[in-house]
C-alpha cells in the first residue's frame, strides 16, 4: 500500500516501502557528472557511507567489499569497473 509522506524539507511523496528516503531530495543530491552520477541512489549512499567519493578511493576496496555494502547490487559492478578502467585503476585484489 502506498502511503503519502512529507520529508523534513517539506517535499510530499508516496512510498510503498518503509524506506524513509525522500525521492525529491535524492534527485537534488545526484551528482551532475562522474562515476557516482551513473549509480542508483542506494548505491551512491552506500559508497558515501564508506566515504568513497573518487575512483582512487574505490580502487582501495575489493569487488567483494563493495558488493557487501547494503545498496550496491550486481548491476553496479560493471559501471564501477568501467569507471576504474577509464582512470587506469582496478579493484584491489
PDB file of N, CA, C and O in Angstrom:
ATOM      1  N   UNK A   1       0.839  -1.181   0.000  1.00  0.00           N
ATOM      2  CA  UNK A   1       0.000   0.000   0.000  1.00  0.00           C
ATOM      3  C   UNK A   1       0.885   1.246   0.000  1.00  0.00           C
ATOM      4  O   UNK A   1       1.842   1.344   0.768  1.00  0.00           O
ATOM      5  N   UNK A   2       0.556   2.173  -0.855  1.00  0.00           N
ATOM      6  CA  UNK A   2       1.310   3.426  -0.930  1.00  0.00           C
ATOM      7  C   UNK A   2       0.847   4.375   0.160  1.00  0.00           C
ATOM      8  O   UNK A   2      -0.348   4.548   0.401  1.00  0.00           O
ATOM      9  N   UNK A   3       1.827   4.982   0.808  1.00  0.00           N
ATOM     10  CA  UNK A   3       1.474   5.964   1.830  1.00  0.00           C
ATOM     11  C   UNK A   3       2.099   7.305   1.480  1.00  0.00           C
ATOM     12  O   UNK A   3       3.223   7.381   0.986  1.00  0.00           O
ATOM     13  N   UNK A   4       1.348   8.348   1.747  1.00  0.00           N
ATOM     14  CA  UNK A   4       1.846   9.690   1.495  1.00  0.00           C
ATOM     15  C   UNK A   4       2.710  10.110   2.668  1.00  0.00           C
ATOM     16  O   UNK A   4       2.356   9.902   3.828  1.00  0.00           O
ATOM     17  N   UNK A   5       3.849  10.705   2.346  1.00  0.00           N
ATOM     18  CA  UNK A   5       4.776  11.171   3.377  1.00  0.00           C
ATOM     19  C   UNK A   5       5.259  12.571   3.029  1.00  0.00           C
ATOM     20  O   UNK A   5       5.140  13.032   1.894  1.00  0.00           O
ATOM     21  N   UNK A   6       5.803  13.224   4.032  1.00  0.00           N
ATOM     22  CA  UNK A   6       6.418  14.529   3.844  1.00  0.00           C
ATOM     23  C   UNK A   6       7.778  14.491   4.527  1.00  0.00           C
ATOM     24  O   UNK A   6       7.879  14.141   5.703  1.00  0.00           O
ATOM     25  N   UNK A   7       8.831  14.856   3.780  1.00  0.00           N
ATOM     26  CA  UNK A   7      10.176  14.831   4.343  1.00  0.00           C
ATOM     27  C   UNK A   7      10.417  16.101   5.171  1.00  0.00           C
ATOM     28  O   UNK A   7       9.612  17.030   5.112  1.00  0.00           O
ATOM     29  N   UNK A   8      11.504  16.154   5.936  1.00  0.00           N
ATOM     30  CA  UNK A   8      11.803  17.349   6.731  1.00  0.00           C
ATOM     31  C   UNK A   8      11.956  18.623   5.898  1.00  0.00           C
ATOM     32  O   UNK A   8      11.812  19.730   6.417  1.00  0.00           O
ATOM     33  N   UNK A   9      12.251  18.460   4.596  1.00  0.00           N
ATOM     34  CA  UNK A   9      12.389  19.631   3.725  1.00  0.00           C
ATOM     35  C   UNK A   9      11.054  20.070   3.127  1.00  0.00           C
ATOM     36  O   UNK A   9      11.007  21.030   2.357  1.00  0.00           O
ATOM     37  N   UNK A  10       9.970  19.374   3.476  1.00  0.00           N
ATOM     38  CA  UNK A  10       8.644  19.772   3.013  1.00  0.00           C
ATOM     39  C   UNK A  10       8.176  19.128   1.726  1.00  0.00           C
ATOM     40  O   UNK A  10       7.102  19.472   1.234  1.00  0.00           O
ATOM     41  N   UNK A  11       8.942  18.203   1.158  1.00  0.00           N
ATOM     42  CA  UNK A  11       8.528  17.521  -0.071  1.00  0.00           C
ATOM     43  C   UNK A  11       7.507  16.439   0.253  1.00  0.00           C
ATOM     44  O   UNK A  11       7.707  15.644   1.172  1.00  0.00           O
ATOM     45  N   UNK A  12       6.431  16.410  -0.489  1.00  0.00           N
ATOM     46  CA  UNK A  12       5.415  15.381  -0.318  1.00  0.00           C
ATOM     47  C   UNK A  12       5.654  14.318  -1.382  1.00  0.00           C
ATOM     48  O   UNK A  12       5.854  14.639  -2.553  1.00  0.00           O
ATOM     49  N   UNK A  13       5.631  13.045  -0.973  1.00  0.00           N
ATOM     50  CA  UNK A  13       5.870  11.939  -1.896  1.00  0.00           C
ATOM     51  C   UNK A  13       5.134  10.712  -1.398  1.00  0.00           C
ATOM     52  O   UNK A  13       4.656  10.674  -0.264  1.00  0.00           O
ATOM     53  N   UNK A  14       5.048   9.703  -2.261  1.00  0.00           N
ATOM     54  CA  UNK A  14       4.393   8.447  -1.913  1.00  0.00           C
ATOM     55  C   UNK A  14       5.426   7.328  -1.906  1.00  0.00           C
ATOM     56  O   UNK A  14       6.314   7.291  -2.758  1.00  0.00           O
ATOM     57  N   UNK A  15       5.309   6.416  -0.947  1.00  0.00           N
ATOM     58  CA  UNK A  15       6.213   5.266  -0.842  1.00  0.00           C
ATOM     59  C   UNK A  15       5.396   4.017  -0.556  1.00  0.00           C
ATOM     60  O   UNK A  15       4.377   4.064   0.134  1.00  0.00           O
ATOM     61  N   UNK A  16       5.865   2.895  -1.103  1.00  0.00           N
ATOM     62  CA  UNK A  16       5.237   1.609  -0.816  1.00  0.00           C
ATOM     63  C   UNK A  16       6.050   0.815   0.203  1.00  0.00           C
ATOM     64  O   UNK A  16       5.580  -0.197   0.723  1.00  0.00           O
ATOM     65  N   UNK A  17       7.272   1.274   0.488  1.00  0.00           N
ATOM     66  CA  UNK A  17       8.124   0.570   1.450  1.00  0.00           C
ATOM     67  C   UNK A  17       8.315   1.416   2.707  1.00  0.00           C
ATOM     68  O   UNK A  17       7.806   2.533   2.806  1.00  0.00           O
ATOM     69  N   UNK A  18       9.054   0.864   3.659  1.00  0.00           N
ATOM     70  CA  UNK A  18       9.358   1.587   4.892  1.00  0.00           C
ATOM     71  C   UNK A  18      10.545   2.523   4.737  1.00  0.00           C
ATOM     72  O   UNK A  18      10.899   3.231   5.681  1.00  0.00           O
ATOM     73  N   UNK A  19      11.164   2.540   3.566  1.00  0.00           N
ATOM     74  CA  UNK A  19      12.344   3.371   3.327  1.00  0.00           C
ATOM     75  C   UNK A  19      11.995   4.844   3.555  1.00  0.00           C
ATOM     76  O   UNK A  19      11.056   5.354   2.944  1.00  0.00           O
ATOM     77  N   UNK A  20      12.736   5.530   4.426  1.00  0.00           N
ATOM     78  CA  UNK A  20      12.422   6.920   4.748  1.00  0.00           C
ATOM     79  C   UNK A  20      12.997   7.940   3.763  1.00  0.00           C
ATOM     80  O   UNK A  20      12.794   9.142   3.936  1.00  0.00           O
ATOM     81  N   UNK A  21      13.705   7.480   2.742  1.00  0.00           N
ATOM     82  CA  UNK A  21      14.396   8.380   1.826  1.00  0.00           C
ATOM     83  C   UNK A  21      13.418   9.108   0.910  1.00  0.00           C
ATOM     84  O   UNK A  21      12.579   8.487   0.258  1.00  0.00           O
ATOM     85  N   UNK A  22      13.538  10.413   0.872  1.00  0.00           N
ATOM     86  CA  UNK A  22      12.702  11.250   0.012  1.00  0.00           C
ATOM     87  C   UNK A  22      13.261  11.230  -1.412  1.00  0.00           C
ATOM     88  O   UNK A  22      14.422  11.591  -1.608  1.00  0.00           O
ATOM     89  N   UNK A  23      12.479  10.821  -2.406  1.00  0.00           N
ATOM     90  CA  UNK A  23      12.978  10.777  -3.775  1.00  0.00           C
ATOM     91  C   UNK A  23      13.292  12.168  -4.338  1.00  0.00           C
ATOM     92  O   UNK A  23      14.167  12.301  -5.193  1.00  0.00           O
ATOM     93  N   UNK A  24      12.604  13.178  -3.880  1.00  0.00           N
ATOM     94  CA  UNK A  24      12.863  14.544  -4.352  1.00  0.00           C
ATOM     95  C   UNK A  24      14.231  15.011  -3.853  1.00  0.00           C
ATOM     96  O   UNK A  24      15.015  15.572  -4.619  1.00  0.00           O
ATOM     97  N   UNK A  25      14.512  14.781  -2.577  1.00  0.00           N
ATOM     98  CA  UNK A  25      15.811  15.163  -2.007  1.00  0.00           C
ATOM     99  C   UNK A  25      16.940  14.379  -2.677  1.00  0.00           C
ATOM    100  O   UNK A  25      18.004  14.935  -2.948  1.00  0.00           O
ATOM    101  N   UNK A  26      16.716  13.101  -2.942  1.00  0.00           N
ATOM    102  CA  UNK A  26      17.737  12.271  -3.588  1.00  0.00           C
ATOM    103  C   UNK A  26      18.037  12.767  -4.998  1.00  0.00           C
ATOM    104  O   UNK A  26      19.194  12.764  -5.417  1.00  0.00           O
ATOM    105  N   UNK A  27      17.020  13.191  -5.730  1.00  0.00           N
ATOM    106  CA  UNK A  27      17.229  13.705  -7.086  1.00  0.00           C
ATOM    107  C   UNK A  27      18.088  14.967  -7.066  1.00  0.00           C
ATOM    108  O   UNK A  27      18.909  15.182  -7.958  1.00  0.00           O
ATOM    109  N   UNK A  28      17.895  15.794  -6.049  1.00  0.00           N
ATOM    110  CA  UNK A  28      18.681  17.022  -5.917  1.00  0.00           C
ATOM    111  C   UNK A  28      20.139  16.698  -5.591  1.00  0.00           C
ATOM    112  O   UNK A  28      21.048  17.394  -6.041  1.00  0.00           O
ATOM    113  N   UNK A  29      20.359  15.636  -4.807  1.00  0.00           N
ATOM    114  CA  UNK A  29      21.708  15.245  -4.400  1.00  0.00           C
ATOM    115  C   UNK A  29      22.497  14.557  -5.504  1.00  0.00           C
ATOM    116  O   UNK A  29      23.720  14.460  -5.406  1.00  0.00           O
ATOM    117  N   UNK A  30      21.831  14.075  -6.555  1.00  0.00           N
ATOM    118  CA  UNK A  30      22.507  13.312  -7.600  1.00  0.00           C
ATOM    119  C   UNK A  30      23.574  14.171  -8.278  1.00  0.00           C
ATOM    120  O   UNK A  30      23.283  15.270  -8.749  1.00  0.00           O
ATOM    121  N   UNK A  31      24.813  13.664  -8.325  1.00  0.00           N
ATOM    122  CA  UNK A  31      25.881  14.432  -8.971  1.00  0.00           C
ATOM    123  C   UNK A  31      25.599  14.617 -10.464  1.00  0.00           C
ATOM    124  O   UNK A  31      24.974  13.764 -11.094  1.00  0.00           O
ATOM    125  N   UNK A  32      26.055  15.718 -11.012  1.00  0.00           N
ATOM    126  CA  UNK A  32      25.849  16.007 -12.430  1.00  0.00           C
ATOM    127  C   UNK A  32      26.804  15.205 -13.320  1.00  0.00           C
ATOM    128  O   UNK A  32      26.503  14.950 -14.486  1.00  0.00           O
ATOM    129  N   UNK A  33      27.939  14.814 -12.773  1.00  0.00           N
ATOM    130  CA  UNK A  33      28.912  14.065 -13.560  1.00  0.00           C
ATOM    131  C   UNK A  33      29.707  13.126 -12.690  1.00  0.00           C
ATOM    132  O   UNK A  33      29.490  13.046 -11.481  1.00  0.00           O
ATOM    133  N   UNK A  34      30.624  12.419 -13.304  1.00  0.00           N
ATOM    134  CA  UNK A  34      31.462  11.479 -12.574  1.00  0.00           C
ATOM    135  C   UNK A  34      30.793  10.130 -12.429  1.00  0.00           C
ATOM    136  O   UNK A  34      29.621   9.967 -12.768  1.00  0.00           O
ATOM    137  N   UNK A  35      31.538   9.167 -11.926  1.00  0.00           N
ATOM    138  CA  UNK A  35      31.023   7.807 -11.835  1.00  0.00           C
ATOM    139  C   UNK A  35      29.846   7.679 -10.877  1.00  0.00           C
ATOM    140  O   UNK A  35      28.993   6.813 -11.066  1.00  0.00           O
ATOM    141  N   UNK A  36      29.786   8.516  -9.863  1.00  0.00           N
ATOM    142  CA  UNK A  36      28.671   8.437  -8.916  1.00  0.00           C
ATOM    143  C   UNK A  36      27.337   8.795  -9.578  1.00  0.00           C
ATOM    144  O   UNK A  36      26.284   8.319  -9.154  1.00  0.00           O
ATOM    145  N   UNK A  37      27.383   9.627 -10.609  1.00  0.00           N
ATOM    146  CA  UNK A  37      26.145  10.017 -11.293  1.00  0.00           C
ATOM    147  C   UNK A  37      25.540   8.858 -12.080  1.00  0.00           C
ATOM    148  O   UNK A  37      24.371   8.910 -12.461  1.00  0.00           O
ATOM    149  N   UNK A  38      26.321   7.824 -12.323  1.00  0.00           N
ATOM    150  CA  UNK A  38      25.854   6.669 -13.096  1.00  0.00           C
ATOM    151  C   UNK A  38      25.207   5.597 -12.224  1.00  0.00           C
ATOM    152  O   UNK A  38      24.637   4.632 -12.735  1.00  0.00           O
ATOM    153  N   UNK A  39      25.298   5.769 -10.913  1.00  0.00           N
ATOM    154  CA  UNK A  39      24.800   4.757  -9.976  1.00  0.00           C
ATOM    155  C   UNK A  39      23.413   5.107  -9.442  1.00  0.00           C
ATOM    156  O   UNK A  39      22.983   6.259  -9.490  1.00  0.00           O
ATOM    157  N   UNK A  40      22.735   4.099  -8.940  1.00  0.00           N
ATOM    158  CA  UNK A  40      21.445   4.322  -8.295  1.00  0.00           C
ATOM    159  C   UNK A  40      21.667   5.060  -6.973  1.00  0.00           C
ATOM    160  O   UNK A  40      22.769   5.056  -6.425  1.00  0.00           O
ATOM    161  N   UNK A  41      20.622   5.681  -6.481  1.00  0.00           N
ATOM    162  CA  UNK A  41      20.722   6.405  -5.211  1.00  0.00           C
ATOM    163  C   UNK A  41      21.159   5.490  -4.058  1.00  0.00           C
ATOM    164  O   UNK A  41      21.999   5.900  -3.257  1.00  0.00           O
ATOM    165  N   UNK A  42      20.617   4.257  -3.942  1.00  0.00           N
ATOM    166  CA  UNK A  42      21.088   3.400  -2.855  1.00  0.00           C
ATOM    167  C   UNK A  42      22.585   3.070  -2.952  1.00  0.00           C
ATOM    168  O   UNK A  42      23.278   3.009  -1.936  1.00  0.00           O
ATOM    169  N   UNK A  43      23.070   2.861  -4.165  1.00  0.00           N
ATOM    170  CA  UNK A  43      24.497   2.569  -4.341  1.00  0.00           C
ATOM    171  C   UNK A  43      25.344   3.792  -3.994  1.00  0.00           C
ATOM    172  O   UNK A  43      26.395   3.662  -3.368  1.00  0.00           O
ATOM    173  N   UNK A  44      24.891   4.977  -4.399  1.00  0.00           N
ATOM    174  CA  UNK A  44      25.623   6.207  -4.049  1.00  0.00           C
ATOM    175  C   UNK A  44      25.678   6.394  -2.537  1.00  0.00           C
ATOM    176  O   UNK A  44      26.721   6.749  -1.988  1.00  0.00           O
ATOM    177  N   UNK A  45      24.551   6.156  -1.866  1.00  0.00           N
ATOM    178  CA  UNK A  45      24.521   6.292  -0.404  1.00  0.00           C
ATOM    179  C   UNK A  45      25.436   5.270   0.262  1.00  0.00           C
ATOM    180  O   UNK A  45      26.097   5.575   1.255  1.00  0.00           O
ATOM    181  N   UNK A  46      25.472   4.059  -0.285  1.00  0.00           N
ATOM    182  CA  UNK A  46      26.332   3.011   0.283  1.00  0.00           C
ATOM    183  C   UNK A  46      27.803   3.405   0.181  1.00  0.00           C
ATOM    184  O   UNK A  46      28.560   3.237   1.137  1.00  0.00           O
ATOM    185  N   UNK A  47      28.207   3.928  -0.973  1.00  0.00           N
ATOM    186  CA  UNK A  47      29.599   4.363  -1.137  1.00  0.00           C
ATOM    187  C   UNK A  47      29.887   5.566  -0.243  1.00  0.00           C
ATOM    188  O   UNK A  47      30.959   5.655   0.355  1.00  0.00           O
ATOM    189  N   UNK A  48      28.942   6.480  -0.154  1.00  0.00           N
ATOM    190  CA  UNK A  48      29.133   7.663   0.698  1.00  0.00           C
ATOM    191  C   UNK A  48      29.279   7.259   2.163  1.00  0.00           C
ATOM    192  O   UNK A  48      30.021   7.896   2.911  1.00  0.00           O
ATOM    193  N   UNK A  49      28.580   6.209   2.572  1.00  0.00           N
ATOM    194  CA  UNK A  49      28.670   5.761   3.964  1.00  0.00           C
ATOM    195  C   UNK A  49      30.073   5.274   4.309  1.00  0.00           C
ATOM    196  O   UNK A  49      30.460   5.256   5.478  1.00  0.00           O
ATOM    197  N   UNK A  50      30.834   4.880   3.288  1.00  0.00           N
ATOM    198  CA  UNK A  50      32.227   4.445   3.476  1.00  0.00           C
ATOM    199  C   UNK A  50      33.208   5.518   3.014  1.00  0.00           C
ATOM    200  O   UNK A  50      34.403   5.262   2.872  1.00  0.00           O
ATOM    201  N   UNK A  51      32.687   6.725   2.781  1.00  0.00           N
ATOM    202  CA  UNK A  51      33.478   7.878   2.340  1.00  0.00           C
ATOM    203  C   UNK A  51      34.225   7.606   1.036  1.00  0.00           C
ATOM    204  O   UNK A  51      35.374   8.021   0.878  1.00  0.00           O
ATOM    205  N   UNK A  52      33.581   6.916   0.113  1.00  0.00           N
ATOM    206  CA  UNK A  52      34.159   6.645  -1.205  1.00  0.00           C
ATOM    207  C   UNK A  52      33.544   7.643  -2.181  1.00  0.00           C
ATOM    208  O   UNK A  52      32.373   7.542  -2.548  1.00  0.00           O
ATOM    209  N   UNK A  53      34.370   8.614  -2.594  1.00  0.00           N
ATOM    210  CA  UNK A  53      33.887   9.663  -3.481  1.00  0.00           C
ATOM    211  C   UNK A  53      34.665   9.736  -4.784  1.00  0.00           C
ATOM    212  O   UNK A  53      34.233  10.407  -5.721  1.00  0.00           O
ATOM    213  N   UNK A  54      35.803   9.058  -4.861  1.00  0.00           N
ATOM    214  CA  UNK A  54      36.635   9.105  -6.063  1.00  0.00           C
ATOM    215  C   UNK A  54      36.967   7.693  -6.521  1.00  0.00           C
ATOM    216  O   UNK A  54      36.827   6.731  -5.766  1.00  0.00           O
ATOM    217  N   UNK A  55      37.404   7.586  -7.751  1.00  0.00           N
ATOM    218  CA  UNK A  55      37.826   6.297  -8.285  1.00  0.00           C
ATOM    219  C   UNK A  55      39.034   5.760  -7.522  1.00  0.00           C
ATOM    220  O   UNK A  55      39.157   4.553  -7.312  1.00  0.00           O
ATOM    221  N   UNK A  56      39.916   6.654  -7.111  1.00  0.00           N
ATOM    222  CA  UNK A  56      41.099   6.220  -6.358  1.00  0.00           C
ATOM    223  C   UNK A  56      40.679   5.583  -5.028  1.00  0.00           C
ATOM    224  O   UNK A  56      41.218   4.546  -4.642  1.00  0.00           O
ATOM    225  N   UNK A  57      39.735   6.191  -4.339  1.00  0.00           N
ATOM    226  CA  UNK A  57      39.233   5.620  -3.090  1.00  0.00           C
ATOM    227  C   UNK A  57      38.550   4.277  -3.353  1.00  0.00           C
ATOM    228  O   UNK A  57      38.695   3.336  -2.573  1.00  0.00           O
ATOM    229  N   UNK A  58      37.810   4.196  -4.449  1.00  0.00           N
ATOM    230  CA  UNK A  58      37.134   2.959  -4.826  1.00  0.00           C
ATOM    231  C   UNK A  58      38.139   1.844  -5.103  1.00  0.00           C
ATOM    232  O   UNK A  58      37.897   0.686  -4.762  1.00  0.00           O
ATOM    233  N   UNK A  59      39.267   2.193  -5.722  1.00  0.00           N
ATOM    234  CA  UNK A  59      40.279   1.193  -6.082  1.00  0.00           C
ATOM    235  C   UNK A  59      40.966   0.584  -4.862  1.00  0.00           C
ATOM    236  O   UNK A  59      41.666  -0.420  -4.984  1.00  0.00           O
ATOM    237  N   UNK A  60      40.776   1.170  -3.711  1.00  0.00           N
ATOM    238  CA  UNK A  60      41.380   0.636  -2.481  1.00  0.00           C
ATOM    239  C   UNK A  60      40.495  -0.433  -1.834  1.00  0.00           C
ATOM    240  O   UNK A  60      40.820  -0.952  -0.766  1.00  0.00           O
ATOM    241  N   UNK A  61      39.377  -0.756  -2.487  1.00  0.00           N
ATOM    242  CA  UNK A  61      38.445  -1.771  -1.991  1.00  0.00           C
ATOM    243  C   UNK A  61      38.406  -2.944  -2.965  1.00  0.00           C
ATOM    244  O   UNK A  61      38.678  -2.788  -4.156  1.00  0.00           O
ATOM    245  N   UNK A  62      38.065  -4.117  -2.440  1.00  0.00           N
ATOM    246  CA  UNK A  62      37.864  -5.261  -3.325  1.00  0.00           C
ATOM    247  C   UNK A  62      36.437  -5.219  -3.857  1.00  0.00           C
ATOM    248  O   UNK A  62      35.559  -4.574  -3.283  1.00  0.00           O
ATOM    249  N   UNK A  63      36.229  -5.911  -4.949  1.00  0.00           N
ATOM    250  CA  UNK A  63      34.886  -6.002  -5.521  1.00  0.00           C
ATOM    251  C   UNK A  63      33.929  -6.626  -4.500  1.00  0.00           C
ATOM    252  O   UNK A  63      32.778  -6.207  -4.379  1.00  0.00           O
ATOM    253  N   UNK A  64      34.410  -7.618  -3.779  1.00  0.00           N
ATOM    254  CA  UNK A  64      33.595  -8.301  -2.772  1.00  0.00           C
ATOM    255  C   UNK A  64      33.181  -7.345  -1.653  1.00  0.00           C
ATOM    256  O   UNK A  64      32.047  -7.404  -1.178  1.00  0.00           O
ATOM    257  N   UNK A  65      34.091  -6.466  -1.230  1.00  0.00           N
ATOM    258  CA  UNK A  65      33.767  -5.485  -0.184  1.00  0.00           C
ATOM    259  C   UNK A  65      32.683  -4.527  -0.651  1.00  0.00           C
ATOM    260  O   UNK A  65      31.785  -4.174   0.114  1.00  0.00           O
ATOM    261  N   UNK A  66      32.768  -4.106  -1.911  1.00  0.00           N
ATOM    262  CA  UNK A  66      31.770  -3.173  -2.453  1.00  0.00           C
ATOM    263  C   UNK A  66      30.412  -3.860  -2.574  1.00  0.00           C
ATOM    264  O   UNK A  66      29.382  -3.279  -2.230  1.00  0.00           O
ATOM    265  N   UNK A  67      30.416  -5.100  -3.064  1.00  0.00           N
ATOM    266  CA  UNK A  67      29.150  -5.837  -3.187  1.00  0.00           C
ATOM    267  C   UNK A  67      28.502  -6.112  -1.834  1.00  0.00           C
ATOM    268  O   UNK A  67      27.285  -6.279  -1.753  1.00  0.00           O
ATOM    269  N   UNK A  68      29.295  -6.161  -0.786  1.00  0.00           N
ATOM    270  CA  UNK A  68      28.764  -6.423   0.550  1.00  0.00           C
ATOM    271  C   UNK A  68      28.040  -5.213   1.140  1.00  0.00           C
ATOM    272  O   UNK A  68      27.316  -5.347   2.127  1.00  0.00           O
ATOM    273  N   UNK A  69      28.227  -4.042   0.548  1.00  0.00           N
ATOM    274  CA  UNK A  69      27.569  -2.838   1.055  1.00  0.00           C
ATOM    275  C   UNK A  69      26.077  -2.889   0.752  1.00  0.00           C
ATOM    276  O   UNK A  69      25.673  -3.201  -0.369  1.00  0.00           O
ATOM    277  N   UNK A  70      25.275  -2.584   1.744  1.00  0.00           N
ATOM    278  CA  UNK A  70      23.829  -2.539   1.543  1.00  0.00           C
ATOM    279  C   UNK A  70      23.503  -1.412   0.569  1.00  0.00           C
ATOM    280  O   UNK A  70      23.834  -0.253   0.819  1.00  0.00           O
ATOM    281  N   UNK A  71      22.860  -1.753  -0.532  1.00  0.00           N
ATOM    282  CA  UNK A  71      22.512  -0.758  -1.545  1.00  0.00           C
ATOM    283  C   UNK A  71      23.272  -0.942  -2.833  1.00  0.00           C
ATOM    284  O   UNK A  71      22.882  -0.391  -3.863  1.00  0.00           O
ATOM    285  N   UNK A  72      24.366  -1.715  -2.801  1.00  0.00           N
ATOM    286  CA  UNK A  72      25.145  -1.973  -4.013  1.00  0.00           C
ATOM    287  C   UNK A  72      24.803  -3.376  -4.502  1.00  0.00           C
ATOM    288  O   UNK A  72      25.021  -4.363  -3.799  1.00  0.00           O
ATOM    289  N   UNK A  73      24.271  -3.448  -5.701  1.00  0.00           N
ATOM    290  CA  UNK A  73      23.924  -4.742  -6.284  1.00  0.00           C
ATOM    291  C   UNK A  73      24.843  -5.087  -7.438  1.00  0.00           C
ATOM    292  O   UNK A  73      25.711  -4.295  -7.805  1.00  0.00           O
ATOM    293  N   UNK A  74      24.653  -6.263  -8.010  1.00  0.00           N
ATOM    294  CA  UNK A  74      25.499  -6.724  -9.107  1.00  0.00           C
ATOM    295  C   UNK A  74      25.505  -5.796 -10.321  1.00  0.00           C
ATOM    296  O   UNK A  74      26.498  -5.743 -11.047  1.00  0.00           O
ATOM    297  N   UNK A  75      24.433  -5.078 -10.549  1.00  0.00           N
ATOM    298  CA  UNK A  75      24.363  -4.178 -11.707  1.00  0.00           C
ATOM    299  C   UNK A  75      25.336  -3.014 -11.585  1.00  0.00           C
ATOM    300  O   UNK A  75      25.731  -2.437 -12.597  1.00  0.00           O
ATOM    301  N   UNK A  76      25.728  -2.660 -10.374  1.00  0.00           N
ATOM    302  CA  UNK A  76      26.646  -1.536 -10.173  1.00  0.00           C
ATOM    303  C   UNK A  76      28.091  -1.894 -10.510  1.00  0.00           C
ATOM    304  O   UNK A  76      28.880  -1.018 -10.862  1.00  0.00           O
ATOM    305  N   UNK A  77      28.437  -3.165 -10.406  1.00  0.00           N
ATOM    306  CA  UNK A  77      29.831  -3.564 -10.576  1.00  0.00           C
ATOM    307  C   UNK A  77      30.380  -3.244 -11.966  1.00  0.00           C
ATOM    308  O   UNK A  77      31.471  -2.680 -12.050  1.00  0.00           O
ATOM    309  N   UNK A  78      29.685  -3.572 -13.067  1.00  0.00           N
ATOM    310  CA  UNK A  78      30.223  -3.194 -14.385  1.00  0.00           C
ATOM    311  C   UNK A  78      30.423  -1.683 -14.548  1.00  0.00           C
ATOM    312  O   UNK A  78      31.383  -1.242 -15.179  1.00  0.00           O
ATOM    313  N   UNK A  79      29.524  -0.911 -13.982  1.00  0.00           N
ATOM    314  CA  UNK A  79      29.636   0.555 -14.043  1.00  0.00           C
ATOM    315  C   UNK A  79      30.893   1.001 -13.295  1.00  0.00           C
ATOM    316  O   UNK A  79      31.649   1.844 -13.777  1.00  0.00           O
ATOM    317  N   UNK A  80      31.103   0.426 -12.116  1.00  0.00           N
ATOM    318  CA  UNK A  80      32.267   0.789 -11.311  1.00  0.00           C
ATOM    319  C   UNK A  80      33.566   0.318 -11.961  1.00  0.00           C
ATOM    320  O   UNK A  80      34.566   1.037 -11.947  1.00  0.00           O
ATOM    321  N   UNK A  81      33.554  -0.878 -12.525  1.00  0.00           N
ATOM    322  CA  UNK A  81      34.753  -1.389 -13.207  1.00  0.00           C
ATOM    323  C   UNK A  81      35.139  -0.486 -14.377  1.00  0.00           C
ATOM    324  O   UNK A  81      36.315  -0.188 -14.583  1.00  0.00           O
ATOM    325  N   UNK A  82      34.133  -0.055 -15.138  1.00  0.00           N
ATOM    326  CA  UNK A  82      34.400   0.824 -16.283  1.00  0.00           C
ATOM    327  C   UNK A  82      34.962   2.162 -15.820  1.00  0.00           C
ATOM    328  O   UNK A  82      35.885   2.697 -16.433  1.00  0.00           O
ATOM    329  N   UNK A  83      34.407   2.698 -14.745  1.00  0.00           N
ATOM    330  CA  UNK A  83      34.893   3.973 -14.200  1.00  0.00           C
ATOM    331  C   UNK A  83      36.341   3.837 -13.743  1.00  0.00           C
ATOM    332  O   UNK A  83      37.156   4.729 -13.980  1.00  0.00           O
ATOM    333  N   UNK A  84      36.664   2.723 -13.089  1.00  0.00           N
ATOM    334  CA  UNK A  84      38.037   2.482 -12.656  1.00  0.00           C
ATOM    335  C   UNK A  84      38.961   2.340 -13.859  1.00  0.00           C
ATOM    336  O   UNK A  84      40.047   2.919 -13.895  1.00  0.00           O
ATOM    337  N   UNK A  85      38.519   1.569 -14.837  1.00  0.00           N
ATOM    338  CA  UNK A  85      39.335   1.328 -16.035  1.00  0.00           C
ATOM    339  C   UNK A  85      39.658   2.637 -16.766  1.00  0.00           C
ATOM    340  O   UNK A  85      40.773   2.816 -17.256  1.00  0.00           O
ATOM    341  N   UNK A  86      38.695   3.538 -16.837  1.00  0.00           N
ATOM    342  CA  UNK A  86      38.910   4.820 -17.509  1.00  0.00           C
ATOM    343  C   UNK A  86      39.978   5.661 -16.816  1.00  0.00           C
ATOM    344  O   UNK A  86      40.582   6.536 -17.436  1.00  0.00           O
ATOM    345  N   UNK A  87      40.211   5.397 -15.532  1.00  0.00           N
ATOM    346  CA  UNK A  87      41.253   6.104 -14.773  1.00  0.00           C
ATOM    347  C   UNK A  87      42.524   5.272 -14.639  1.00  0.00           C
ATOM    348  O   UNK A  87      43.460   5.668 -13.944  1.00  0.00           O
ATOM    349  N   UNK A  88      42.556   4.106 -15.313  1.00  0.00           N
ATOM    350  CA  UNK A  88      43.722   3.240 -15.240  1.00  0.00           C
ATOM    351  C   UNK A  88      43.834   2.492 -13.916  1.00  0.00           C
ATOM    352  O   UNK A  88      44.927   2.114 -13.495  1.00  0.00           O
ATOM    353  N   UNK A  89      42.697   2.285 -13.271  1.00  0.00           N
ATOM    354  CA  UNK A  89      42.653   1.634 -11.961  1.00  0.00           C
ATOM    355  C   UNK A  89      41.836   0.351 -12.026  1.00  0.00           C
ATOM    356  O   UNK A  89      41.133   0.101 -13.005  1.00  0.00           O
ATOM    357  N   UNK A  90      41.935  -0.457 -10.977  1.00  0.00           N
ATOM    358  CA  UNK A  90      41.123  -1.669 -10.814  1.00  0.00           C
ATOM    359  C   UNK A  90      40.750  -1.805  -9.349  1.00  0.00           C
ATOM    360  O   UNK A  90      41.278  -1.108  -8.483  1.00  0.00           O
ATOM    361  N   UNK A  91      39.825  -2.722  -9.097  1.00  0.00           N
ATOM    362  CA  UNK A  91      39.524  -3.058  -7.713  1.00  0.00           C
ATOM    363  C   UNK A  91      40.755  -3.714  -7.100  1.00  0.00           C
ATOM    364  O   UNK A  91      41.540  -4.354  -7.798  1.00  0.00           O
ATOM    365  N   UNK A  92      40.916  -3.552  -5.806  1.00  0.00           N
ATOM    366  CA  UNK A  92      42.004  -4.185  -5.068  1.00  0.00           C
ATOM    367  C   UNK A  92      41.812  -5.692  -5.176  1.00  0.00           C
ATOM    368  O   UNK A  92      40.683  -6.182  -5.131  1.00  0.00           O
ATOM    369  N   UNK A  93      42.891  -6.415  -5.316  1.00  0.00           N
ATOM    370  CA  UNK A  93      42.839  -7.890  -5.428  1.00  0.00           C
ATOM    371  C   UNK A  93      42.759  -8.534  -4.088  1.00  0.00           C
ATOM    372  O   UNK A  93      42.708  -9.760  -3.995  1.00  0.00           O
TER     373      UNK A  93
END
